[in-house]
């Protein structure tokens, strides 16, 4: 899996943020699909192209925001100190909570220029990539 994370990040390194194609949720969902084969965003793909459209899609699914989406779709929330490389995170970035992927002493997020590596201190909460509790 970890070699896959390096490959995944390299493939997205210079791909800028774009609603409905490479936004923070699809960045995370695409990583989960790559790592586990589970497409947690199949009902959202191709349904929006703007910020408002993304939030309308959430509301239609009965979800209020990114936090409720992550808690609804992802594995259990874990203590940030136990998050491993490849796990999923909600991250404080540009005055918002965005989706990210835990790296080695950083968290990967999507920006207007592609992947950015932010300090772990910006992680609000983390979720296991693969559940060991089923």
N, CA, C and O atoms as a GROMACS GRO file, in nm:
protein
  536
    1UNK      N    1   0.081  -0.120   0.000
    1UNK     CA    2   0.000   0.000   0.000
    1UNK      C    3   0.085   0.126   0.000
    1UNK      O    4   0.053   0.221  -0.071
    2UNK      N    5   0.194   0.130   0.078
    2UNK     CA    6   0.268   0.255   0.090
    2UNK      C    7   0.338   0.294  -0.040
    2UNK      O    8   0.350   0.413  -0.070
    3UNK      N    9   0.386   0.198  -0.116
    3UNK     CA   10   0.440   0.232  -0.248
    3UNK      C   11   0.329   0.292  -0.334
    3UNK      O   12   0.354   0.382  -0.414
    4UNK      N   13   0.208   0.242  -0.316
    4UNK     CA   14   0.094   0.297  -0.390
    4UNK      C   15   0.068   0.442  -0.350
    4UNK      O   16   0.030   0.523  -0.436
    5UNK      N   17   0.086   0.476  -0.222
    5UNK     CA   18   0.066   0.615  -0.180
    5UNK      C   19   0.167   0.706  -0.249
    5UNK      O   20   0.131   0.813  -0.297
    6UNK      N   21   0.293   0.664  -0.255
    6UNK     CA   22   0.394   0.744  -0.325
    6UNK      C   23   0.355   0.765  -0.471
    6UNK      O   24   0.364   0.876  -0.523
    7UNK      N   25   0.311   0.658  -0.536
    7UNK     CA   26   0.268   0.666  -0.676
    7UNK      C   27   0.147   0.756  -0.690
    7UNK      O   28   0.142   0.840  -0.780
    8UNK      N   29   0.049   0.738  -0.602
    8UNK     CA   30  -0.073   0.819  -0.605
    8UNK      C   31  -0.040   0.968  -0.591
    8UNK      O   32  -0.089   1.050  -0.669
    9UNK      N   33   0.042   1.002  -0.492
    9UNK     CA   34   0.079   1.143  -0.470
    9UNK      C   35   0.154   1.196  -0.592
    9UNK      O   36   0.129   1.309  -0.635
   10UNK      N   37   0.246   1.119  -0.647
   10UNK     CA   38   0.321   1.162  -0.765
   10UNK      C   39   0.227   1.189  -0.883
   10UNK      O   40   0.247   1.284  -0.958
   11UNK      N   41   0.126   1.104  -0.900
   11UNK     CA   42   0.032   1.121  -1.011
   11UNK      C   43  -0.053   1.248  -0.995
   11UNK      O   44  -0.096   1.306  -1.094
   12UNK      N   45  -0.076   1.290  -0.870
   12UNK     CA   46  -0.160   1.408  -0.845
   12UNK      C   47  -0.080   1.534  -0.815
   12UNK      O   48  -0.137   1.641  -0.797
   13UNK      N   49   0.052   1.521  -0.809
   13UNK     CA   50   0.139   1.629  -0.763
   13UNK      C   51   0.110   1.763  -0.830
   13UNK      O   52   0.104   1.866  -0.762
   14UNK      N   53   0.091   1.764  -0.960
   14UNK     CA   54   0.072   1.890  -1.033
   14UNK      C   55  -0.069   1.907  -1.087
   14UNK      O   56  -0.092   1.989  -1.176
   15UNK      N   57  -0.164   1.830  -1.034
   15UNK     CA   58  -0.303   1.841  -1.078
   15UNK      C   59  -0.375   1.938  -0.984
   15UNK      O   60  -0.394   1.907  -0.867
   16UNK      N   61  -0.416   2.054  -1.034
   16UNK     CA   62  -0.477   2.155  -0.947
   16UNK      C   63  -0.618   2.117  -0.900
   16UNK      O   64  -0.686   2.034  -0.960
   17UNK      N   65  -0.658   2.181  -0.792
   17UNK     CA   66  -0.792   2.166  -0.737
   17UNK      C   67  -0.894   2.201  -0.844
   17UNK      O   68  -0.881   2.302  -0.913
   18UNK      N   69  -0.996   2.117  -0.857
   18UNK     CA   70  -1.107   2.148  -0.948
   18UNK      C   71  -1.231   2.078  -0.895
   18UNK      O   72  -1.233   1.956  -0.879
   19UNK      N   73  -1.334   2.155  -0.867
   19UNK     CA   74  -1.459   2.098  -0.814
   19UNK      C   75  -1.509   1.987  -0.905
   19UNK      O   76  -1.517   2.002  -1.027
   20UNK      N   77  -1.544   1.875  -0.844
   20UNK     CA   78  -1.602   1.763  -0.916
   20UNK      C   79  -1.504   1.676  -0.990
   20UNK      O   80  -1.542   1.573  -1.046
   21UNK      N   81  -1.377   1.715  -0.992
   21UNK     CA   82  -1.275   1.635  -1.059
   21UNK      C   83  -1.156   1.605  -0.967
   21UNK      O   84  -1.114   1.490  -0.955
   22UNK      N   85  -1.104   1.708  -0.903
   22UNK     CA   86  -0.989   1.690  -0.813
   22UNK      C   87  -1.004   1.785  -0.695
   22UNK      O   88  -0.914   1.865  -0.667
   23UNK      N   89  -1.116   1.775  -0.626
   23UNK     CA   90  -1.136   1.853  -0.504
   23UNK      C   91  -1.092   1.768  -0.385
   23UNK      O   92  -1.052   1.653  -0.403
   24UNK      N   93  -1.100   1.822  -0.265
   24UNK     CA   94  -1.046   1.750  -0.150
   24UNK      C   95  -1.119   1.617  -0.124
   24UNK      O   96  -1.055   1.519  -0.085
   25UNK      N   97  -1.248   1.612  -0.146
   25UNK     CA   98  -1.322   1.487  -0.123
   25UNK      C   99  -1.286   1.381  -0.226
   25UNK      O  100  -1.265   1.265  -0.191
   26UNK      N  101  -1.279   1.421  -0.352
   26UNK     CA  102  -1.244   1.323  -0.456
   26UNK      C  103  -1.097   1.282  -0.448
   26UNK      O  104  -1.064   1.168  -0.482
   27UNK      N  105  -1.010   1.370  -0.405
   27UNK     CA  106  -0.870   1.335  -0.381
   27UNK      C  107  -0.863   1.221  -0.279
   27UNK      O  108  -0.794   1.121  -0.300
   28UNK      N  109  -0.935   1.237  -0.168
   28UNK     CA  110  -0.939   1.133  -0.064
   28UNK      C  111  -1.008   1.008  -0.118
   28UNK      O  112  -0.958   0.897  -0.100
   29UNK      N  113  -1.123   1.025  -0.182
   29UNK     CA  114  -1.198   0.910  -0.233
   29UNK      C  115  -1.117   0.832  -0.337
   29UNK      O  116  -1.122   0.710  -0.341
   30UNK      N  117  -1.044   0.903  -0.421
   30UNK     CA  118  -0.961   0.837  -0.521
   30UNK      C  119  -0.847   0.759  -0.456
   30UNK      O  120  -0.811   0.651  -0.502
   31UNK      N  121  -0.792   0.813  -0.348
   31UNK     CA  122  -0.689   0.739  -0.273
   31UNK      C  123  -0.750   0.612  -0.213
   31UNK      O  124  -0.690   0.505  -0.221
   32UNK      N  125  -0.868   0.623  -0.152
   32UNK     CA  126  -0.933   0.506  -0.092
   32UNK      C  127  -0.960   0.401  -0.199
   32UNK      O  128  -0.940   0.282  -0.176
   33UNK      N  129  -1.007   0.445  -0.316
   33UNK     CA  130  -1.033   0.353  -0.427
   33UNK      C  131  -0.904   0.284  -0.471
   33UNK      O  132  -0.903   0.164  -0.494
   34UNK      N  133  -0.796   0.359  -0.483
   34UNK     CA  134  -0.667   0.304  -0.521
   34UNK      C  135  -0.617   0.203  -0.418
   34UNK      O  136  -0.569   0.095  -0.454
   35UNK      N  137  -0.629   0.237  -0.290
   35UNK     CA  138  -0.571   0.156  -0.184
   35UNK      C  139  -0.657   0.035  -0.146
   35UNK      O  140  -0.604  -0.069  -0.108
   36UNK      N  141  -0.790   0.049  -0.156
   36UNK     CA  142  -0.878  -0.057  -0.104
   36UNK      C  143  -0.971  -0.116  -0.208
   36UNK      O  144  -1.027  -0.224  -0.187
   37UNK      N  145  -0.989  -0.048  -0.321
   37UNK     CA  146  -1.084  -0.094  -0.421
   37UNK      C  147  -1.227  -0.050  -0.393
   37UNK      O  148  -1.317  -0.082  -0.471
   38UNK      N  149  -1.250   0.024  -0.284
   38UNK     CA  150  -1.384   0.072  -0.248
   38UNK      C  151  -1.403   0.214  -0.298
   38UNK      O  152  -1.323   0.303  -0.268
   39UNK      N  153  -1.510   0.237  -0.375
   39UNK     CA  154  -1.540   0.371  -0.425
   39UNK      C  155  -1.648   0.434  -0.337
   39UNK      O  156  -1.768   0.411  -0.358
   40UNK      N  157  -1.605   0.512  -0.240
   40UNK     CA  158  -1.698   0.574  -0.147
   40UNK      C  159  -1.765   0.699  -0.205
   40UNK      O  160  -1.852   0.758  -0.141
   41UNK      N  161  -1.724   0.740  -0.324
   41UNK     CA  162  -1.781   0.860  -0.384
   41UNK      C  163  -1.856   0.832  -0.514
   41UNK      O  164  -1.880   0.924  -0.592
   42UNK      N  165  -1.893   0.707  -0.537
   42UNK     CA  166  -1.957   0.673  -0.664
   42UNK      C  167  -2.086   0.753  -0.687
   42UNK      O  168  -2.118   0.786  -0.801
   43UNK      N  169  -2.158   0.783  -0.581
   43UNK     CA  170  -2.283   0.859  -0.597
   43UNK      C  171  -2.261   1.009  -0.612
   43UNK      O  172  -2.356   1.083  -0.637
   44UNK      N  173  -2.137   1.056  -0.596
   44UNK     CA  174  -2.106   1.198  -0.612
   44UNK      C  175  -2.033   1.228  -0.742
   44UNK      O  176  -2.038   1.341  -0.792
   45UNK      N  177  -1.964   1.130  -0.796
   45UNK     CA  178  -1.882   1.153  -0.916
   45UNK      C  179  -1.967   1.203  -1.033
   45UNK      O  180  -2.072   1.146  -1.064
   46UNK      N  181  -1.920   1.310  -1.096
   46UNK     CA  182  -1.988   1.364  -1.213
   46UNK      C  183  -2.117   1.438  -1.183
   46UNK      O  184  -2.191   1.471  -1.275
   47UNK      N  185  -2.145   1.465  -1.056
   47UNK     CA  186  -2.272   1.529  -1.018
   47UNK      C  187  -2.259   1.678  -0.990
   47UNK      O  188  -2.361   1.746  -0.973
   48UNK      N  189  -2.137   1.731  -0.984
   48UNK     CA  190  -2.121   1.873  -0.952
   48UNK      C  191  -1.994   1.927  -1.016
   48UNK      O  192  -1.901   1.852  -1.046
   49UNK      N  193  -1.991   2.060  -1.035
   49UNK     CA  194  -1.873   2.126  -1.092
   49UNK      C  195  -1.838   2.255  -1.018
   49UNK      O  196  -1.744   2.325  -1.054
   50UNK      N  197  -1.916   2.286  -0.912
   50UNK     CA  198  -1.893   2.408  -0.834
   50UNK      C  199  -1.901   2.376  -0.685
   50UNK      O  200  -1.945   2.268  -0.646
   51UNK      N  201  -1.858   2.472  -0.603
   51UNK     CA  202  -1.867   2.458  -0.458
   51UNK      C  203  -2.014   2.439  -0.417
   51UNK      O  204  -2.045   2.349  -0.338
   52UNK      N  205  -2.103   2.523  -0.470
   52UNK     CA  206  -2.245   2.510  -0.436
   52UNK      C  207  -2.301   2.375  -0.478
   52UNK      O  208  -2.379   2.314  -0.405
   53UNK      N  209  -2.260   2.329  -0.596
   53UNK     CA  210  -2.304   2.199  -0.643
   53UNK      C  211  -2.256   2.087  -0.552
   53UNK      O  212  -2.330   1.991  -0.527
   54UNK      N  213  -2.134   2.098  -0.502
   54UNK     CA  214  -2.080   1.997  -0.411
   54UNK      C  215  -2.164   1.991  -0.284
   54UNK      O  216  -2.200   1.883  -0.237
   55UNK      N  217  -2.196   2.108  -0.228
   55UNK     CA  218  -2.274   2.110  -0.105
   55UNK      C  219  -2.419   2.065  -0.128
   55UNK      O  220  -2.478   2.002  -0.041
   56UNK      N  221  -2.475   2.097  -0.245
   56UNK     CA  222  -2.609   2.047  -0.277
   56UNK      C  223  -2.608   1.895  -0.284
   56UNK      O  224  -2.702   1.830  -0.238
   57UNK      N  225  -2.502   1.837  -0.341
   57UNK     CA  226  -2.490   1.691  -0.347
   57UNK      C  227  -2.483   1.631  -0.207
   57UNK      O  228  -2.543   1.527  -0.181
   58UNK      N  229  -2.410   1.697  -0.118
   58UNK     CA  230  -2.404   1.650   0.021
   58UNK      C  231  -2.542   1.653   0.084
   58UNK      O  232  -2.586   1.556   0.145
   59UNK      N  233  -2.610   1.766   0.069
   59UNK     CA  234  -2.742   1.781   0.131
   59UNK      C  235  -2.841   1.678   0.078
   59UNK      O  236  -2.921   1.623   0.154
   60UNK      N  237  -2.836   1.650  -0.054
   60UNK     CA  238  -2.924   1.549  -0.113
   60UNK      C  239  -2.898   1.412  -0.053
   60UNK      O  240  -2.989   1.328  -0.045
   61UNK      N  241  -2.774   1.388  -0.010
   61UNK     CA  242  -2.738   1.260   0.052
   61UNK      C  243  -2.766   1.260   0.202
   61UNK      O  244  -2.734   1.163   0.271
   62UNK      N  245  -2.825   1.368   0.252
   62UNK     CA  246  -2.858   1.376   0.394
   62UNK      C  247  -2.740   1.413   0.483
   62UNK      O  248  -2.742   1.386   0.603
   63UNK      N  249  -2.639   1.474   0.424
   63UNK     CA  250  -2.518   1.511   0.498
   63UNK      C  251  -2.507   1.663   0.503
   63UNK      O  252  -2.543   1.732   0.408
   64UNK      N  253  -2.457   1.715   0.615
   64UNK     CA  254  -2.454   1.860   0.635
   64UNK      C  255  -2.326   1.926   0.588
   64UNK      O  256  -2.327   2.041   0.544
   65UNK      N  257  -2.214   1.855   0.599
   65UNK     CA  258  -2.084   1.916   0.571
   65UNK      C  259  -1.979   1.805   0.556
   65UNK      O  260  -2.011   1.687   0.559
   66UNK      N  261  -1.855   1.846   0.541
   66UNK     CA  262  -1.746   1.750   0.523
   66UNK      C  263  -1.730   1.657   0.644
   66UNK      O  264  -1.703   1.538   0.628
   67UNK      N  265  -1.748   1.713   0.764
   67UNK     CA  266  -1.735   1.630   0.884
   67UNK      C  267  -1.838   1.518   0.885
   67UNK      O  268  -1.805   1.403   0.914
   68UNK      N  269  -1.963   1.550   0.853
   68UNK     CA  270  -2.067   1.445   0.855
   68UNK      C  271  -2.043   1.345   0.742
   68UNK      O  272  -2.071   1.226   0.758
   69UNK      N  273  -1.993   1.392   0.628
   69UNK     CA  274  -1.960   1.302   0.518
   69UNK      C  275  -1.852   1.202   0.561
   69UNK      O  276  -1.868   1.082   0.542
   70UNK      N  277  -1.744   1.252   0.620
   70UNK     CA  278  -1.636   1.164   0.661
   70UNK      C  279  -1.682   1.066   0.768
   70UNK      O  280  -1.648   0.948   0.763
   71UNK      N  281  -1.758   1.114   0.865
   71UNK     CA  282  -1.805   1.025   0.973
   71UNK      C  283  -1.903   0.921   0.920
   71UNK      O  284  -1.910   0.810   0.974
   72UNK      N  285  -1.978   0.955   0.816
   72UNK     CA  286  -2.075   0.863   0.758
   72UNK      C  287  -2.009   0.758   0.670
   72UNK      O  288  -2.048   0.642   0.672
   73UNK      N  289  -1.908   0.798   0.593
   73UNK     CA  290  -1.853   0.710   0.490
   73UNK      C  291  -1.723   0.639   0.528
   73UNK      O  292  -1.694   0.531   0.476
   74UNK      N  293  -1.645   0.699   0.618
   74UNK     CA  294  -1.512   0.645   0.647
   74UNK      C  295  -1.516   0.549   0.765
   74UNK      O  296  -1.616   0.538   0.835
   75UNK      N  297  -1.404   0.479   0.786
   75UNK     CA  298  -1.389   0.392   0.901
   75UNK      C  299  -1.383   0.476   1.028
   75UNK      O  300  -1.395   0.598   1.023
   76UNK      N  301  -1.364   0.412   1.141
   76UNK     CA  302  -1.373   0.481   1.269
   76UNK      C  303  -1.271   0.595   1.280
   76UNK      O  304  -1.160   0.588   1.227
   77UNK      N  305  -1.313   0.698   1.352
   77UNK     CA  306  -1.222   0.808   1.381
   77UNK      C  307  -1.121   0.758   1.483
   77UNK      O  308  -1.156   0.686   1.576
   78UNK      N  309  -0.996   0.797   1.465
   78UNK     CA  310  -0.890   0.755   1.556
   78UNK      C  311  -0.816   0.876   1.611
   78UNK      O  312  -0.823   0.985   1.556
   79UNK      N  313  -0.746   0.854   1.720
   79UNK     CA  314  -0.661   0.957   1.777
   79UNK      C  315  -0.555   0.994   1.674
   79UNK      O  316  -0.495   0.907   1.613
   80UNK      N  317  -0.534   1.122   1.655
   80UNK     CA  318  -0.437   1.170   1.556
   80UNK      C  319  -0.299   1.108   1.580
   80UNK      O  320  -0.226   1.080   1.485
   81UNK      N  321  -0.264   1.087   1.707
   81UNK     CA  322  -0.133   1.029   1.740
   81UNK      C  323  -0.116   0.887   1.688
   81UNK      O  324  -0.004   0.838   1.677
   82UNK      N  325  -0.227   0.820   1.657
   82UNK     CA  326  -0.221   0.682   1.607
   82UNK      C  327  -0.242   0.672   1.456
   82UNK      O  328  -0.241   0.563   1.400
   83UNK      N  329  -0.261   0.785   1.393
   83UNK     CA  330  -0.282   0.785   1.247
   83UNK      C  331  -0.155   0.737   1.177
   83UNK      O  332  -0.044   0.777   1.212
   84UNK      N  333  -0.175   0.651   1.078
   84UNK     CA  334  -0.064   0.596   1.001
   84UNK      C  335  -0.063   0.658   0.862
   84UNK      O  336  -0.161   0.716   0.816
   85UNK      N  337   0.050   0.643   0.797
   85UNK     CA  338   0.064   0.688   0.660
   85UNK      C  339  -0.044   0.622   0.574
   85UNK      O  340  -0.059   0.500   0.576
   86UNK      N  341  -0.118   0.702   0.500
   86UNK     CA  342  -0.225   0.651   0.416
   86UNK      C  343  -0.363   0.668   0.478
   86UNK      O  344  -0.464   0.658   0.408
   87UNK      N  345  -0.370   0.694   0.610
   87UNK     CA  346  -0.499   0.719   0.673
   87UNK      C  347  -0.555   0.852   0.623
   87UNK      O  348  -0.484   0.930   0.560
   88UNK      N  349  -0.680   0.877   0.652
   88UNK     CA  350  -0.753   0.995   0.603
   88UNK      C  351  -0.763   1.098   0.716
   88UNK      O  352  -0.769   1.063   0.833
   89UNK      N  353  -0.764   1.226   0.678
   89UNK     CA  354  -0.771   1.332   0.779
   89UNK      C  355  -0.862   1.445   0.735
   89UNK      O  356  -0.882   1.470   0.616
   90UNK      N  357  -0.918   1.514   0.834
   90UNK     CA  358  -0.978   1.644   0.812
   90UNK      C  359  -0.873   1.745   0.857
   90UNK      O  360  -0.818   1.733   0.967
   91UNK      N  361  -0.846   1.843   0.773
   91UNK     CA  362  -0.731   1.930   0.791
   91UNK      C  363  -0.774   2.077   0.787
   91UNK      O  364  -0.856   2.116   0.704
   92UNK      N  365  -0.718   2.157   0.878
   92UNK     CA  366  -0.738   2.302   0.873
   92UNK      C  367  -0.647   2.358   0.764
   92UNK      O  368  -0.525   2.351   0.774
   93UNK      N  369  -0.709   2.416   0.659
   93UNK     CA  370  -0.632   2.470   0.547
   93UNK      C  371  -0.711   2.586   0.486
   93UNK      O  372  -0.828   2.569   0.449
   94UNK      N  373  -0.648   2.701   0.475
   94UNK     CA  374  -0.712   2.820   0.419
   94UNK      C  375  -0.847   2.848   0.486
   94UNK      O  376  -0.947   2.873   0.419
   95UNK      N  377  -0.848   2.844   0.619
   95UNK     CA  378  -0.967   2.876   0.699
   95UNK      C  379  -1.086   2.783   0.674
   95UNK      O  380  -1.201   2.822   0.693
   96UNK      N  381  -1.058   2.660   0.630
   96UNK     CA  382  -1.163   2.561   0.608
   96UNK      C  383  -1.114   2.426   0.658
   96UNK      O  384  -0.994   2.406   0.681
   97UNK      N  385  -1.208   2.334   0.675
   97UNK     CA  386  -1.171   2.194   0.698
   97UNK      C  387  -1.178   2.125   0.564
   97UNK      O  388  -1.281   2.127   0.497
   98UNK      N  389  -1.068   2.062   0.525
   98UNK     CA  390  -1.061   1.992   0.397
   98UNK      C  391  -1.014   1.850   0.419
   98UNK      O  392  -0.957   1.818   0.524
   99UNK      N  393  -1.036   1.765   0.320
   99UNK     CA  394  -0.989   1.628   0.327
   99UNK      C  395  -0.843   1.618   0.291
   99UNK      O  396  -0.793   1.692   0.206
  100UNK      N  397  -0.774   1.525   0.358
  100UNK     CA  398  -0.634   1.504   0.330
  100UNK      C  399  -0.594   1.359   0.355
  100UNK      O  400  -0.674   1.279   0.404
  101UNK      N  401  -0.470   1.327   0.323
  101UNK     CA  402  -0.415   1.193   0.340
  101UNK      C  403  -0.289   1.206   0.425
  101UNK      O  404  -0.200   1.285   0.394
  102UNK      N  405  -0.282   1.127   0.531
  102UNK     CA  406  -0.167   1.131   0.619
  102UNK      C  407  -0.044   1.078   0.545
  102UNK      O  408  -0.047   0.970   0.486
  103UNK      N  409   0.063   1.156   0.550
  103UNK     CA  410   0.191   1.116   0.492
  103UNK      C  411   0.292   1.091   0.603
  103UNK      O  412   0.253   1.065   0.717
  104UNK      N  413   0.417   1.100   0.571
  104UNK     CA  414   0.523   1.084   0.668
  104UNK      C  415   0.554   1.221   0.728
  104UNK      O  416   0.617   1.304   0.663
  105UNK      N  417   0.509   1.242   0.850
  105UNK     CA  418   0.524   1.371   0.920
  105UNK      C  419   0.459   1.488   0.848
  105UNK      O  420   0.503   1.602   0.863
  106UNK      N  421   0.355   1.460   0.769
  106UNK     CA  422   0.281   1.565   0.701
  106UNK      C  423   0.145   1.511   0.663
  106UNK      O  424   0.115   1.393   0.683
  107UNK      N  425   0.062   1.598   0.608
  107UNK     CA  426  -0.067   1.556   0.554
  107UNK      C  427  -0.080   1.618   0.415
  107UNK      O  428  -0.059   1.738   0.396
  108UNK      N  429  -0.114   1.533   0.317
  108UNK     CA  430  -0.127   1.577   0.179
  108UNK      C  431  -0.267   1.630   0.154
  108UNK      O  432  -0.366   1.567   0.190
  109UNK      N  433  -0.274   1.747   0.092
  109UNK     CA  434  -0.402   1.808   0.053
  109UNK      C  435  -0.389   1.864  -0.088
  109UNK      O  436  -0.278   1.876  -0.141
  110UNK      N  437  -0.502   1.896  -0.147
  110UNK     CA  438  -0.504   1.953  -0.282
  110UNK      C  439  -0.514   2.106  -0.273
  110UNK      O  440  -0.590   2.160  -0.193
  111UNK      N  441  -0.435   2.172  -0.355
  111UNK     CA  442  -0.438   2.318  -0.363
  111UNK      C  443  -0.460   2.359  -0.510
  111UNK      O  444  -0.475   2.274  -0.597
  112UNK      N  445  -0.462   2.487  -0.534
  112UNK     CA  446  -0.478   2.537  -0.671
  112UNK      C  447  -0.360   2.498  -0.760
  112UNK      O  448  -0.371   2.505  -0.883
  113UNK      N  449  -0.249   2.458  -0.700
  113UNK     CA  450  -0.130   2.422  -0.778
  113UNK      C  451  -0.106   2.271  -0.779
  113UNK      O  452  -0.014   2.224  -0.847
  114UNK      N  453  -0.184   2.195  -0.705
  114UNK     CA  454  -0.165   2.050  -0.694
  114UNK      C  455  -0.151   2.009  -0.548
  114UNK      O  456  -0.207   2.074  -0.459
  115UNK      N  457  -0.078   1.902  -0.524
  115UNK     CA  458  -0.064   1.849  -0.388
  115UNK      C  459   0.027   1.939  -0.306
  115UNK      O  460   0.133   1.981  -0.352
  116UNK      N  461  -0.017   1.968  -0.184
  116UNK     CA  462   0.066   2.038  -0.086
  116UNK      C  463   0.083   1.947   0.034
  116UNK      O  464  -0.003   1.864   0.063
  117UNK      N  465   0.195   1.963   0.102
  117UNK     CA  466   0.226   1.883   0.221
  117UNK      C  467   0.221   1.978   0.340
  117UNK      O  468   0.306   2.065   0.355
  118UNK      N  469   0.120   1.961   0.425
  118UNK     CA  470   0.099   2.049   0.539
  118UNK      C  471   0.145   1.982   0.668
  118UNK      O  472   0.155   1.859   0.674
  119UNK      N  473   0.174   2.060   0.771
  119UNK     CA  474   0.216   2.002   0.898
  119UNK      C  475   0.104   1.920   0.963
  119UNK      O  476  -0.014   1.953   0.951
  120UNK      N  477   0.142   1.813   1.031
  120UNK     CA  478   0.046   1.729   1.103
  120UNK      C  479  -0.034   1.811   1.204
  120UNK      O  480  -0.148   1.777   1.235
  121UNK      N  481   0.025   1.918   1.254
  121UNK     CA  482  -0.044   2.002   1.353
  121UNK      C  483  -0.173   2.062   1.297
  121UNK      O  484  -0.257   2.108   1.375
  122UNK      N  485  -0.191   2.063   1.166
  122UNK     CA  486  -0.312   2.118   1.105
  122UNK      C  487  -0.424   2.014   1.094
  122UNK      O  488  -0.534   2.047   1.049
  123UNK      N  489  -0.397   1.890   1.133
  123UNK     CA  490  -0.499   1.784   1.129
  123UNK      C  491  -0.597   1.804   1.243
  123UNK      O  492  -0.558   1.818   1.359
  124UNK      N  493  -0.726   1.806   1.209
  124UNK     CA  494  -0.834   1.818   1.307
  124UNK      C  495  -0.870   1.681   1.363
  124UNK      O  496  -0.883   1.665   1.484
  125UNK      N  497  -0.885   1.583   1.274
  125UNK     CA  498  -0.916   1.446   1.316
  125UNK      C  499  -0.873   1.351   1.205
  125UNK      O  500  -0.852   1.391   1.091
  126UNK      N  501  -0.861   1.224   1.242
  126UNK     CA  502  -0.813   1.124   1.146
  126UNK      C  503  -0.904   1.002   1.148
  126UNK      O  504  -0.972   0.974   1.247
  127UNK      N  505  -0.903   0.930   1.036
  127UNK     CA  506  -0.985   0.809   1.018
  127UNK      C  507  -0.897   0.700   0.960
  127UNK      O  508  -0.812   0.726   0.875
  128UNK      N  509  -0.918   0.578   1.006
  128UNK     CA  510  -0.841   0.466   0.953
  128UNK      C  511  -0.874   0.442   0.806
  128UNK      O  512  -0.991   0.446   0.766
  129UNK      N  513  -0.771   0.418   0.727
  129UNK     CA  514  -0.794   0.382   0.588
  129UNK      C  515  -0.860   0.244   0.581
  129UNK      O  516  -0.960   0.225   0.511
  130UNK      N  517  -0.804   0.150   0.653
  130UNK     CA  518  -0.858   0.015   0.654
  130UNK      C  519  -0.899  -0.020   0.795
  130UNK      O  520  -0.822  -0.006   0.890
  131UNK      N  521  -1.021  -0.066   0.807
  131UNK     CA  522  -1.074  -0.100   0.939
  131UNK      C  523  -1.020  -0.233   0.988
  131UNK      O  524  -1.014  -0.331   0.914
  132UNK      N  525  -0.982  -0.234   1.113
  132UNK     CA  526  -0.937  -0.357   1.178
  132UNK      C  527  -1.036  -0.398   1.286
  132UNK      O  528  -1.005  -0.479   1.373
  133UNK      N  529  -1.156  -0.341   1.281
  133UNK     CA  530  -1.255  -0.360   1.388
  133UNK      C  531  -1.382  -0.428   1.340
  133UNK      O  532  -1.482  -0.430   1.411
  134UNK      N  533  -1.379  -0.483   1.220
  134UNK     CA  534  -1.501  -0.544   1.166
  134UNK      C  535  -1.512  -0.689   1.208
  134UNK      O  536  -1.608  -0.757   1.172
   0.00000   0.00000   0.00000
